[in-house]
Amino acid sequence: MSNTGYFQYNMRTVVHSGCGAIVRIPALLQGMGARRVLLISDPGLKAVGIVDRVVSCFDNWQSGTMPTLAGVYTDIPPDAHSSAVNQCAAYAREIAADAILAVGGGSVLDASKAVKYALQHQVLNIADMLQSGIRSESWPAATHSGIPHLAVPTTAGTGAEASNAAVIYNEEVGIKGGIVAPYLEPDIAVLDAQLTLGLPPGLTASTGMDALTHALEGVASPNANPFTDAHCMMAAQLIEKNLPLAVANGQDLDARHQMLTASCMAIDGYVASLNATPVHNCAHAFGALFHIPHGDANGVFLPIVMEALPELYIPNAERLAQALNMQAGGNSGEALLQDVIGRIRQLQQQIGCATDLKRWDVSADRLEEIVMAVATDPIAMFYPIPPEKIAEITVKAIG
């Protein structure tokens, strides 16, 4: 929090949550004035039938006043490549789409925001907007696109359905860049846990660790305030309780529902308190270099970074413990932080998530390149990690 106590808190996305809530999608789009809807998703969700389930929601809406599904684009890859955004935006123009329906995980949801941005600003190559790493806009210069935008998350991790940021892999320079602007977030998010049933345990675990990282970095942020705490604290508590249940039983509908709720809350608090975020700094840089899925990278780096940078986390040790449903047990300061880190590692073991980077063939031979990548990642500006600490974190993460 600033010295004056000033802060700003926004949550513009309207959340519709409940099992079977996707049936409301056509009516919700109609309420926003949509006429020709482009559905954006990925090949995996098309293959398992999720896209078709959402498409079928439009089957019984054939009246002239209801929006039509003008097209379906399912070629968004992991990491939301800039070229895929450009191709999707070109397709949107080709079919004269005036609304966006995004169905998927973080890559799809972020790509849909970038497509909306490209359409609003007549951008043909989204990489042009990412030359400085992060393109940040603010109100009142930034205005609403006028493009109705509805998001349906199929994983409980990124919370991208409610954030005003889009992380895009800029292929031209080989780094993950971002666009942050008011109104970039979807107008409506539909949280339907039925779409997440049967998600593989590994993917459930990694996306859940992504959400937990959002929540805990929000709690530890110098910009934390009572509003962000309300979301980040509750999100972490829900994740600590429900993530092991969701991993153990892919059909546990209540645990899946709680995880979707926690993921959405966590990103909102994280973005609103955005400041020191060294775990994400490392995850972005390693993700760009070695194509490590974002949730896996966050899950690996969370306890390692907290251990390497105690000066950031010790002042918040009691709050972090509370966020993880822990009793302080008389400990405080560094001792309590070690307890918190121990609980995170215990959770890693419970859910079987990655705890090192061995499977991605990360080598210490590239240490100099890694240090440069972490140091020059766009979000490093919030909390620069000293080179010797980056090297220490890397060695531990390599395992």
KOLRORO-114772 format. One record per residue (C-alpha): residue number from 1; x negated, y negated, z. Coordinates in nm, 4 decimals, always signed. Example, Ala and Ser with C-alpha at 12.3 -4.5 7.8 and 13.67 -1.06 7.14 Angstrom:
1	-1.2300	+0.4500	+0.7800 .
2	-1.3670	+0.1060	+0.7140 .
//
This chain:
1	+0.0000	+0.0000	+0.0000 .
2	-0.1228	-0.3504	-0.0756 .
3	-0.2376	-0.5801	+0.2035 .
4	+0.0875	-0.7749	+0.1726 .
5	+0.2977	-0.4605	+0.1944 .
6	+0.4365	-0.5237	-0.1547 .
7	+0.5387	-0.2292	-0.3696 .
8	+0.7731	-0.1501	-0.6561 .
9	+0.9768	+0.1669	-0.6910 .
10	+1.1728	+0.2823	-0.9934 .
11	+1.3699	+0.5919	-1.0819 .
12	+1.5644	+0.5138	-1.3964 .
13	+1.6297	+0.8699	-1.5143 .
14	+1.9741	+0.9975	-1.4158 .
15	+1.9507	+1.3568	-1.2914 .
16	+2.2236	+1.6147	-1.3583 .
17	+2.1400	+1.9299	-1.1645 .
18	+2.3129	+2.2643	-1.1358 .
19	+2.3323	+2.6133	-1.2796 .
20	+2.4921	+2.6028	-1.6212 .
21	+2.4498	+2.2253	-1.6421 .
22	+2.3316	+2.2467	-2.0057 .
23	+2.6939	+2.2784	-2.1191 .
24	+2.7286	+1.9064	-2.0458 .
25	+2.4538	+1.8036	-2.2863 .
26	+2.6733	+1.7106	-2.5867 .
27	+2.9076	+1.5006	-2.3720 .
28	+2.6160	+1.3298	-2.1976 .
29	+2.4610	+1.2420	-2.5332 .
30	+2.7959	+1.1147	-2.6544 .
31	+2.8167	+0.8905	-2.3494 .
32	+2.4861	+0.7326	-2.4509 .
33	+2.6103	+0.6654	-2.8045 .
34	+2.4164	+0.9427	-2.9795 .
35	+2.5319	+1.0457	-3.3261 .
36	+2.2503	+1.2482	-3.4880 .
37	+2.0419	+1.4417	-3.2373 .
38	+1.6937	+1.5844	-3.2889 .
39	+1.6128	+1.8788	-3.0604 .
40	+1.2396	+1.9057	-2.9834 .
41	+1.0884	+2.2227	-2.8378 .
42	+0.8072	+2.4753	-2.8875 .
43	+0.7617	+2.8124	-3.0639 .
44	+0.7650	+3.0144	-2.7421 .
45	+1.1027	+2.8853	-2.6284 .
46	+1.2401	+2.9422	-2.9763 .
47	+1.1144	+3.3025	-2.9680 .
48	+1.2724	+3.3858	-2.6299 .
49	+1.6087	+3.2364	-2.7200 .
50	+1.6093	+2.9287	-2.4951 .
51	+1.6367	+2.6921	-2.7922 .
52	+1.9291	+2.8897	-2.9313 .
53	+2.1075	+2.8755	-2.5937 .
54	+2.0880	+2.4973	-2.5973 .
55	+2.1869	+2.4788	-2.9637 .
56	+2.4949	+2.6898	-2.8875 .
57	+2.6173	+2.4191	-2.6495 .
58	+2.7027	+2.2152	-2.9593 .
59	+2.9074	+2.4934	-3.1219 .
60	+3.2381	+2.3916	-2.9638 .
61	+3.1914	+2.0201	-3.0249 .
62	+3.2906	+1.9584	-3.3829 .
63	+3.5102	+1.6494	-3.3492 .
64	+3.4125	+1.3323	-3.5271 .
65	+3.3406	+1.1514	-3.2018 .
66	+3.0840	+1.4033	-3.0759 .
67	+2.7143	+1.3941	-3.1700 .
68	+2.5858	+1.6491	-3.4183 .
69	+2.2602	+1.8403	-3.4013 .
70	+2.0881	+1.6919	-3.7049 .
71	+1.7689	+1.8957	-3.6747 .
72	+1.5523	+2.1241	-3.4603 .
73	+1.1737	+2.0834	-3.4392 .
74	+0.9933	+2.3632	-3.2536 .
75	+0.6286	+2.3147	-3.3491 .
76	+0.5014	+2.1301	-3.0415 .
77	+0.1796	+2.3030	-2.9244 .
78	+0.0311	+2.3117	-2.5736 .
79	-0.1367	+1.9807	-2.4816 .
80	+0.1020	+1.7817	-2.7064 .
81	-0.1433	+1.7077	-2.9883 .
82	-0.1207	+1.3682	-3.1548 .
83	-0.0779	+1.5275	-3.4983 .
84	+0.2266	+1.7214	-3.3759 .
85	+0.3780	+1.3990	-3.2443 .
86	+0.3221	+1.2349	-3.5828 .
87	+0.4787	+1.5271	-3.7694 .
88	+0.7792	+1.5378	-3.5375 .
89	+0.8356	+1.1626	-3.5693 .
90	+0.8176	+1.1940	-3.9482 .
91	+1.0798	+1.4695	-3.9337 .
92	+1.3006	+1.2507	-3.7133 .
93	+1.2870	+0.9764	-3.9750 .
94	+1.3572	+1.2264	-4.2530 .
95	+1.6807	+1.3483	-4.0915 .
96	+1.7805	+0.9993	-3.9720 .
97	+1.7924	+1.1104	-3.6073 .
98	+1.9127	+0.8461	-3.3638 .
99	+1.8773	+1.0489	-3.0413 .
100	+1.6293	+1.2910	-2.8841 .
101	+1.6975	+1.6121	-2.6910 .
102	+1.3767	+1.7599	-2.5470 .
103	+1.3795	+2.1196	-2.4200 .
104	+1.0598	+2.2589	-2.2746 .
105	+0.7673	+2.2180	-2.0405 .
106	+0.5398	+1.9199	-1.9980 .
107	+0.3907	+1.9234	-2.3470 .
108	+0.7313	+1.9148	-2.5162 .
109	+0.8712	+1.6537	-2.2791 .
110	+0.5670	+1.4279	-2.3168 .
111	+0.5684	+1.4733	-2.6945 .
112	+0.9331	+1.3658	-2.7056 .
113	+0.8442	+1.0426	-2.5265 .
114	+0.5636	+0.9753	-2.7729 .
115	+0.8002	+1.0451	-3.0637 .
116	+1.0483	+0.7973	-2.9189 .
117	+0.7711	+0.5418	-2.8786 .
118	+0.6563	+0.5962	-3.2382 .
119	+1.0097	+0.5515	-3.3709 .
120	+1.0706	+0.2387	-3.1655 .
121	+0.7452	+0.0718	-3.2689 .
122	+0.7232	+0.2042	-3.6275 .
123	+0.3983	+0.3847	-3.5457 .
124	+0.2815	+0.6376	-3.8056 .
125	-0.0207	+0.7657	-3.6119 .
126	+0.0246	+0.7846	-3.2353 .
127	-0.3537	+0.8188	-3.1931 .
128	-0.3792	+0.4520	-3.2899 .
129	-0.1993	+0.3720	-2.9636 .
130	-0.4502	+0.5736	-2.7590 .
131	-0.7796	+0.4190	-2.8666 .
132	-0.8479	+0.2765	-2.5222 .
133	-0.7438	+0.5976	-2.3447 .
134	-0.4330	+0.4680	-2.1715 .
135	-0.1823	+0.2363	-2.3361 .
136	-0.0025	+0.0583	-2.0562 .
137	+0.2917	-0.1744	-2.1053 .
138	+0.5062	-0.3597	-1.8560 .
139	+0.8414	-0.5265	-1.8232 .
140	+0.9692	-0.7658	-1.9565 .
141	+0.7500	-0.7248	-2.2667 .
142	+0.8444	-0.3552	-2.2823 .
143	+1.2076	-0.2997	-2.3735 .
144	+1.4426	-0.0051	-2.4091 .
145	+1.4105	+0.1749	-2.7413 .
146	+1.7847	+0.2038	-2.7971 .
147	+1.7269	+0.5736	-2.8679 .
148	+1.9341	+0.8007	-2.6395 .
149	+1.6936	+1.0477	-2.4784 .
150	+1.7850	+1.3572	-2.2772 .
151	+1.5316	+1.6054	-2.1335 .
152	+1.5781	+1.9643	-2.0177 .
153	+1.2740	+2.1052	-1.8318 .
154	+1.2136	+2.4793	-1.8612 .
155	+0.9305	+2.4900	-1.6083 .
156	+0.9062	+2.3454	-1.2585 .
157	+0.5724	+2.1720	-1.2810 .
158	+0.5072	+1.8495	-1.4651 .
159	+0.8311	+1.6716	-1.3811 .
160	+0.7887	+1.4958	-1.7163 .
161	+1.1656	+1.4743	-1.7490 .
162	+1.1637	+1.1828	-1.5059 .
163	+0.8317	+1.0032	-1.5575 .
164	+0.7529	+0.6973	-1.7668 .
165	+0.4195	+0.8409	-1.8814 .
166	+0.3276	+1.0676	-2.1713 .
167	-0.0032	+1.2549	-2.1776 .
168	-0.1105	+1.3211	-2.5378 .
169	-0.4218	+1.5021	-2.6600 .
170	-0.5872	+1.2576	-2.8979 .
171	-0.7491	+1.4845	-3.1561 .
172	-0.9390	+1.1968	-3.3139 .
173	-1.1577	+1.1460	-3.0062 .
174	-1.1089	+1.4754	-2.8230 .
175	-0.9634	+1.3426	-2.4960 .
176	-0.6283	+1.3368	-2.3264 .
177	-0.4856	+0.9874	-2.3466 .
178	-0.1610	+0.8456	-2.2213 .
179	+0.1167	+0.5990	-2.2771 .
180	+0.2731	+0.4391	-1.9700 .
181	+0.5637	+0.2029	-2.0160 .
182	+0.9024	+0.1150	-1.8707 .
183	+1.1872	+0.2996	-2.0465 .
184	+0.9528	+0.5661	-2.1834 .
185	+1.1139	+0.8185	-1.9500 .
186	+1.4282	+1.0037	-2.0646 .
187	+1.7604	+0.8402	-1.9840 .
188	+1.9000	+1.1667	-1.8467 .
189	+1.7400	+1.4853	-1.7133 .
190	+1.9408	+1.8072	-1.6962 .
191	+1.8014	+2.0530	-1.4410 .
192	+1.9427	+2.4006	-1.5045 .
193	+1.7576	+2.6709	-1.3140 .
194	+1.9111	+2.9415	-1.5322 .
195	+1.6710	+2.8398	-1.8073 .
196	+1.3744	+2.9203	-1.5816 .
197	+1.4857	+3.2681	-1.4725 .
198	+1.2366	+3.5345	-1.5683 .
199	+0.9513	+3.2902	-1.6205 .
200	+0.6342	+3.5026	-1.5813 .
201	+0.4745	+3.4950	-1.2341 .
202	+0.1507	+3.3431	-1.3665 .
203	+0.3267	+3.0554	-1.5373 .
204	+0.5545	+3.0043	-1.2369 .
205	+0.2480	+2.9832	-1.0139 .
206	+0.0456	+2.7459	-1.2309 .
207	+0.3322	+2.5057	-1.2973 .
208	+0.4210	+2.5122	-0.9298 .
209	+0.0668	+2.4134	-0.8386 .
210	+0.0951	+2.1256	-1.0839 .
211	+0.4022	+2.0008	-0.8968 .
212	+0.2295	+2.0480	-0.5611 .
213	-0.0689	+1.8471	-0.6841 .
214	+0.1621	+1.5618	-0.7853 .
215	+0.3215	+1.5675	-0.4412 .
216	-0.0004	+1.5815	-0.2380 .
217	-0.1840	+1.3213	-0.4475 .
218	+0.1202	+1.0999	-0.3976 .
219	+0.1010	+1.1493	-0.0210 .
220	-0.2726	+1.0687	-0.0161 .
221	-0.2483	+0.7705	-0.2516 .
222	-0.3502	+0.4276	-0.1193 .
223	-0.0286	+0.3036	-0.2811 .
224	+0.1980	+0.5419	-0.0916 .
225	+0.5050	+0.3792	+0.0614 .
226	+0.8215	+0.5020	+0.2346 .
227	+1.0016	+0.5520	-0.0970 .
228	+0.7235	+0.7611	-0.2526 .
229	+0.6802	+0.9530	+0.0720 .
230	+1.0491	+1.0435	+0.0717 .
231	+1.0027	+1.2212	-0.2617 .
232	+0.6455	+1.3499	-0.2294 .
233	+0.6798	+1.4804	+0.1255 .
234	+1.0082	+1.6600	+0.0583 .
235	+0.8814	+1.7944	-0.2740 .
236	+0.5719	+1.9472	-0.1129 .
237	+0.7785	+2.1012	+0.1656 .
238	+1.0166	+2.2581	-0.0863 .
239	+0.7263	+2.3905	-0.2939 .
240	+0.5445	+2.5404	+0.0061 .
241	+0.8625	+2.7292	+0.0976 .
242	+0.9999	+2.8241	-0.2437 .
243	+0.7035	+2.8748	-0.4785 .
244	+0.6028	+3.2122	-0.3259 .
245	+0.9666	+3.3242	-0.3514 .
246	+0.9945	+3.2210	-0.7165 .
247	+0.6679	+3.3969	-0.8027 .
248	+0.7673	+3.7155	-0.6189 .
249	+1.1126	+3.7323	-0.7776 .
250	+1.1646	+3.5709	-1.1168 .
251	+1.5416	+3.6069	-1.0754 .
252	+1.5637	+3.4158	-0.7448 .
253	+1.8001	+3.1462	-0.8665 .
254	+1.7956	+2.9391	-0.5498 .
255	+1.4150	+2.9308	-0.5344 .
256	+1.4052	+2.8326	-0.9023 .
257	+1.6580	+2.5577	-0.8397 .
258	+1.4601	+2.4227	-0.5445 .
259	+1.1410	+2.4251	-0.7519 .
260	+1.3043	+2.2248	-1.0334 .
261	+1.4253	+1.9742	-0.7757 .
262	+1.0822	+1.9509	-0.6140 .
263	+0.9037	+1.9097	-0.9467 .
264	+1.1295	+1.6221	-1.0487 .
265	+1.0914	+1.4493	-0.7125 .
266	+0.7148	+1.4997	-0.7022 .
267	+0.6417	+1.3304	-1.0332 .
268	+0.8593	+1.0357	-0.9438 .
269	+0.6758	+0.9746	-0.6189 .
270	+0.3367	+1.0410	-0.7792 .
271	+0.3857	+0.7898	-1.0624 .
272	+0.5310	+0.5267	-0.8295 .
273	+0.2254	+0.5534	-0.6003 .
274	-0.0296	+0.5985	-0.8781 .
275	-0.3768	+0.5061	-0.7635 .
276	-0.6501	+0.7446	-0.6476 .
277	-0.5843	+1.0714	-0.8330 .
278	-0.9171	+1.2584	-0.8530 .
279	-0.7599	+1.6048	-0.8885 .
280	-0.5788	+1.4957	-1.2035 .
281	-0.8955	+1.3200	-1.3175 .
282	-1.0810	+1.6526	-1.3140 .
283	-0.7875	+1.8482	-1.4570 .
284	-0.7488	+1.6122	-1.7537 .
285	-1.1188	+1.6146	-1.8378 .
286	-1.1615	+1.9920	-1.8105 .
287	-0.8338	+2.0468	-1.9937 .
288	-0.9549	+1.8419	-2.2887 .
289	-1.2994	+2.0075	-2.2968 .
290	-1.1973	+2.3685	-2.2445 .
291	-0.8228	+2.3678	-2.3249 .
292	-0.7311	+2.4788	-1.9743 .
293	-0.3556	+2.4577	-1.9108 .
294	-0.2859	+2.1567	-1.6924 .
295	-0.1167	+2.3480	-1.4117 .
296	-0.4010	+2.5988	-1.3893 .
297	-0.6578	+2.3188	-1.3801 .
298	-0.4743	+2.1305	-1.1060 .
299	-0.4310	+2.4493	-0.9054 .
300	-0.8029	+2.5266	-0.9220 .
301	-0.9220	+2.1752	-0.8435 .
302	-0.6760	+2.0799	-0.5675 .
303	-0.8585	+2.2322	-0.2658 .
304	-1.2037	+2.1881	-0.4201 .
305	-1.1622	+1.8145	-0.4760 .
306	-1.0054	+1.7629	-0.1344 .
307	-1.3049	+1.9345	+0.0231 .
308	-1.5550	+1.7350	-0.1830 .
309	-1.3960	+1.3944	-0.1167 .
310	-1.2984	+1.4012	+0.2540 .
311	-1.3191	+1.0232	+0.2829 .
312	-1.0046	+0.9935	+0.0713 .
313	-0.8037	+1.2642	+0.2474 .
314	-0.9034	+1.2499	+0.6162 .
315	-0.6987	+0.9308	+0.6835 .
316	-0.3947	+1.1197	+0.5509 .
317	-0.4642	+1.4577	+0.7107 .
318	-0.1612	+1.4461	+0.9409 .
319	+0.0688	+1.3443	+0.6562 .
320	-0.0706	+1.6177	+0.4309 .
321	-0.0143	+1.8747	+0.7046 .
322	+0.3422	+1.7577	+0.7463 .
323	+0.3941	+1.7830	+0.3714 .
324	+0.2883	+2.1492	+0.3861 .
325	+0.5217	+2.2339	+0.6763 .
326	+0.2217	+2.2736	+0.9075 .
327	+0.1879	+2.2077	+1.2780 .
328	-0.1177	+1.9973	+1.3615 .
329	-0.2002	+2.2300	+1.6521 .
330	-0.3920	+1.9598	+1.8331 .
331	-0.6334	+1.9043	+1.5466 .
332	-0.6851	+1.5729	+1.3708 .
333	-0.9201	+1.4104	+1.1234 .
334	-1.1693	+1.6365	+0.9481 .
335	-1.0648	+1.9483	+1.1406 .
336	-0.7031	+1.9035	+1.0393 .
337	-0.8025	+1.8383	+0.6779 .
338	-0.9866	+2.1704	+0.6799 .
339	-0.6680	+2.3351	+0.8062 .
340	-0.4748	+2.1743	+0.5202 .
341	-0.7286	+2.2944	+0.2638 .
342	-0.7125	+2.6397	+0.4209 .
343	-0.3328	+2.6434	+0.3860 .
344	-0.3599	+2.5497	+0.0177 .
345	-0.6058	+2.8344	-0.0391 .
346	-0.3749	+3.0700	+0.1455 .
347	-0.0920	+2.9603	-0.0837 .
348	-0.3158	+3.0244	-0.3853 .
349	-0.3641	+3.3817	-0.2662 .
350	+0.0089	+3.4247	-0.1995 .
351	+0.1070	+3.3285	-0.5526 .
352	-0.1960	+3.4700	-0.7361 .
353	-0.2826	+3.1499	-0.9214 .
354	-0.6261	+3.0763	-1.0642 .
355	-0.8815	+2.9713	-0.8025 .
356	-1.1749	+2.9216	-1.0386 .
357	-1.2434	+2.8602	-1.4074 .
358	-1.4063	+3.1931	-1.4976 .
359	-1.1379	+3.2962	-1.7449 .
360	-1.2002	+2.9822	-1.9521 .
361	-1.5752	+3.0418	-1.9901 .
362	-1.6755	+2.7122	-1.8350 .
363	-2.0553	+2.7067	-1.8178 .
364	-2.2927	+2.5029	-1.6056 .
365	-2.4968	+2.4636	-1.9245 .
366	-2.2506	+2.1902	-2.0185 .
367	-2.2760	+2.0114	-1.6831 .
368	-2.4006	+1.6841	-1.8303 .
369	-2.1119	+1.6801	-2.0778 .
370	-1.8648	+1.7656	-1.8012 .
371	-1.9871	+1.4858	-1.5749 .
372	-1.9488	+1.2385	-1.8603 .
373	-1.5999	+1.3671	-1.9440 .
374	-1.4743	+1.3332	-1.5861 .
375	-1.6376	+0.9924	-1.5416 .
376	-1.4890	+0.8536	-1.8638 .
377	-1.1424	+1.0094	-1.8367 .
378	-0.8887	+0.7221	-1.8504 .
379	-0.7563	+0.7757	-1.4976 .
380	-1.1076	+0.7754	-1.3497 .
381	-1.0697	+0.3983	-1.3244 .
382	-0.8414	+0.4396	-1.0221 .
383	-1.0940	+0.6319	-0.8126 .
384	-1.4323	+0.6909	-0.9795 .
385	-1.5937	+1.0128	-0.8585 .
386	-1.9723	+0.9828	-0.8106 .
387	-2.1701	+1.1942	-1.0630 .
388	-2.3253	+1.4094	-0.7919 .
389	-1.9773	+1.4869	-0.6583 .
390	-1.8520	+1.5771	-1.0072 .
391	-2.1425	+1.8191	-1.0358 .
392	-2.0629	+1.9677	-0.6938 .
393	-1.6948	+2.0079	-0.7830 .
394	-1.7863	+2.1666	-1.1159 .
395	-2.0223	+2.4238	-0.9634 .
396	-1.7569	+2.5282	-0.7099 .
397	-1.4852	+2.5441	-0.9762 .
398	-1.6952	+2.7598	-1.2068 .
399	-1.7082	+3.0197	-0.9306 .
//
